[in-house]
Amino acid sequence: MLATHLRKILAAKTLVTPKTKKRVTLNEESVMKVQVAGVPPQFTAVDMRQIGSLSGLNNGSWMKTCDYLLVFNKSDRDYAIFVELKKTLYEDKSDGMEQLRRSLPYLKYLHSVCRLQFASNLREPIVKYIIVAERYSRRFDKQRVRPGGRLPAENYKEISVHPIVQERINFRDLWRK
């Protein structure tokens, strides 16, 4: 139910509206655009760049966040996927992973606001971190012709990040282990 609650408390500018009932486009200007197909009915996409940050904090690395937060409900359980979009995977990976890692406090804050506002006993969502890139590197690259640009998960500090090199993704591929 976290996805439903978020739609009620967040401003319209922060929500990404699916183009069709089952497809959403995640876009970062001059970086890349990703189409996610097959999104579940209980689904909310949040543009984290529109959330902003706490105005009382000094500028610093603690202000970094990922590009999108995807929240959905399946079998009475809430799930959250942090998504960072990058043009190239290997040149931009460490910065993207750091942005993903620093996004969790925002989810915890939003989760707490929903628990208070709706007097609900929401459990903490299960969280996954994804970095999506258009290509592997800036240099000429012989990329796969077949779909399935999924790479093995990489540990970064205390999180496990799943890199994907693809511009069209099926939602179940974001969540599969």
Summary of the structure (lengths in Angstrom):
residues: 177
radius of gyration: 16.0
end to end distance: 22.6
largest distance: 54.0
contacts: 510
relative contact order: 0.19
helix: 28%
strand: 36%
